[in-house]
Amino acid sequence: MIMHSFDYPPMHGGIARLCGEIADGMRRRGRSVRVVTQTGDGGAGLLVPEVSESRVTASRPWRECQALRRLRNSARGESAVICGTWYPEGLLALLAGLRPIVILAHGNELLPVPSRWRRAAWARLARAVLGSADLIVANSDYTARLVRAASPGCRVVSIPLAADHHRFAPGDRAAARRRLRLDGHTRAIVTVARLLAYKGHDVVFRALAALPDDMRGRFVHIIAGRGPDRAVIEGEAQRLGVADRVRWEGFVAEADLTELYRAADLVALCTRATDRREVEGFGLALLEAQACGTPVVGTASGGIPDAVAPGEGGWLIEPDDHEALAHLLRRLNDDPAEFRRAGEAARARVERDGTWDRYLDRFEATLRAEGLLP
């Protein structure tokens, strides 16, 4: 099996994590795996699976040229070529003449490009590449619908993502809260997301602003992430009068995410749909938080409903419905024990249905049923 993805450990991000888990999981299941990817800075990124690698330069367009040559030199008859995205990896695999080809689909890459003059040509290319693949594996039902819209008639299945339930696990919550300087009376809402306006940080701000003054003072909104819209998001917090209830953690390394989730009373991701190239394909941070025994709230937008099961440690609200979120925060303020019980239910759900072993069971079974794996 070949895993071809330029998003791959030690790089950060959901695609890199997924591709790393597939490569490592298939190796542990006794399958021969070779990875074609780009060079990457180790830093504090994801752990690199112990599989055979062929790394090319990260400089474009030489990256694509070198990868195409490596793929063309690959032995024919591999059991499958798993491509991290449809472009450029899926296209390169097709140009290299390799078969069978499986493409992973995530969400944003399937939306129309901003540039008008490129839009029609890009849509035709996506339709051709996706339609030529033997199988597309989407990370949610929503992403699967995007795939079908981009390339009607293609073969696509939905397999929701998973969390590393060994690393993301309940632990010493009190110690985690001390490290974040949270006392026993503070209700901590955590958002782990890039600082982009469509991620809905302002929905949490509006919910906080709707609380009575004395109640609002018991809450803190901890925001982890970097991004180009920080000034805009900060301005909203100032305008709504809740800037003193917001803490900006900036980038949080993979190794520190577990402590952040454990310290939270509630993890929130209030992504809204837009008419631009912006969508939440799944919402992996929500699943990781649940694995740590922390309840979550997300919006019924994009693929988030595949990451949150209402009644099993999570709540879904409509996009921009800050009043529904404010109601939930009042419940958290009045009965924190309810939310701790919800966190226990969330952990149980992840153990039952949201582990990487469970994902790989589905992934391998699907490829075998399609005749793509022996």
Order of alpha helices (4+ residues) and beta strands (2+ residues): beta-alpha-beta-beta-alpha-beta-alpha-beta-alpha-beta-alpha-beta-alpha-beta-alpha-alpha-beta-alpha-beta-alpha-beta-alpha-beta-beta-alpha-alpha-alpha
